[in-house]
Amino acid sequence: MEDDAPVIYGLEFQARALTPQTAETDAIRFLVGTQSLKYDNQIHVIDFDDENNIINKNVLLHQVGEIWHISASPSDKGVLATCYNKTADSKVVTCAAVWRMPLELEPGGQDSPEDAASPAHTLELLCHLEPAARGSTACVAWEPAGDGKRVISLADNHILLWDLQESSSQAMLASSASLEGKGQLKFTTGRWSPHHNCSQVATANDTAIRGWDTRTMSQIYCIESAHGQLVRDLDFNPNKQYYLASCGDDCKVKFWDTRNVAEPVKTLEEHSHWVWNVRYNHSHDQLVLTGSSDSRVILSNMVSISSEPFGHLVDDDDLSDQEERRLEEKSQEPPQDSVIATYEEHEDSVYAVDWSSADPWLFASLSYDGRLVINRVPRALKYHILL
């Protein structure tokens, strides 16, 4: 059973920002933002043709500055948010804005992909997410199950909840909270939980992870020394409501139960340098992706702490005797967590990994030299999970 070869796409600029087009559940589409100091920056809209194994692309101009973070609206395919650098009063600040893609780039209005002469399109600015305190914005997170009207932005030591109104053309600051403490406290990343009616957000600052209730903007839990060094990324298990994954500069990936944060439930130590990204698969949460500046992407099978630790549970009445015997044999073996595969197509630091929102078996990774690699979960494992 031969696995499909990875598909590689090269951008001419350096890049570190990647997101799937979250609201697009039919076409496999990723957005990649570039980091160039000399030239106009771009957002590459990458369409992957699964049947023919080829990539089609469209380029959008992002002229305001180099892109440090990109996120797509969960409800409107054409809307996205970027965090970008700009120089003001000889100081570099990271700003955040919400944009709309041109209509012809939305499904059905596709340009011919191979026409290299086709002009780059421009983004329409919908609104700025400008905190009054003028802090640098680390990231923007959309409410996961929402209508694309609520976003959180993290600016220096402020967590800001915005209401997007008038088709996202106006951002009203609904509420905010600040980190208090000694020194210059700064958020590095944040993630909105898909559980609890979307009323919880987790943030990272330095080595700590904090949970916040968005209704009261108060802190609900704190993991003081979650990692030995800076925490780089967080992700919530989509199917198990209290489970959170984190990764950081101590080369570790840790899994937490937010009801008891004294110790991690599990720790992975497979990378040999800073781990920049951790992502749960949206459908099969035992599949966990990590990307690191050791230039490797690792796919792990964390079955023991997944929502289906004993595989897919089936009603006994639906099984034949033979299938029942096979299931009994299978359930006697305790589930083993393991590294499924290590992907080494990158030659530079991998700053972003993410799953496709249309195909649960497909993921993309992006390294700083502008190389985007699309890979699939090995077929043997796919069938093992499904059958």
Salt bridges, closest charged atoms under 4 A:
ASP4 OD2 - ARG376 NE 3.57
ASP4 OD2 - ARG379 NH2 3.04
GLU24 OE1 - ARG29 NH1 3.36
GLU24 OE1 - LYS77 NZ 3.51
ASP47 OD1 - ARG29 NE 2.91
ASP50 OD1 - ARG376 NH2 2.70
ASP76 OD2 - ARG100 NH2 2.74
GLU104 OE2 - HIS121 ND1 3.22
GLU106 OE2 - ARG100 NH1 3.75
ASP111 OD2 - HIS121 NE2 3.10
GLU130 OE2 - HIS128 ND1 3.67
GLU130 OE1 - ARG134 NH1 3.17
GLU143 OE2 - ARG150 NH2 3.31
ASP156 OD1 - LYS186 NZ 3.94
ASP213 OD2 - ARG215 NH2 2.85
ASP233 OD2 - ARG279 NH1 2.77
ASP235 OD1 - ARG191 NE 2.99
ASP249 OD1 - ARG232 NE 2.73
ASP250 OD1 - HIS227 ND1 2.98
ASP257 OD2 - ARG259 NH2 2.76
ASP294 OD2 - HIS271 ND1 3.01
ASP294 OD2 - ARG296 NH2 3.27
GLU308 OE2 - HIS312 ND1 3.21
ASP337 OD2 - LYS266 NZ 3.00
GLU347 OE2 - ARG371 NH2 3.51
ASP354 OD2 - ARG279 NE 3.43
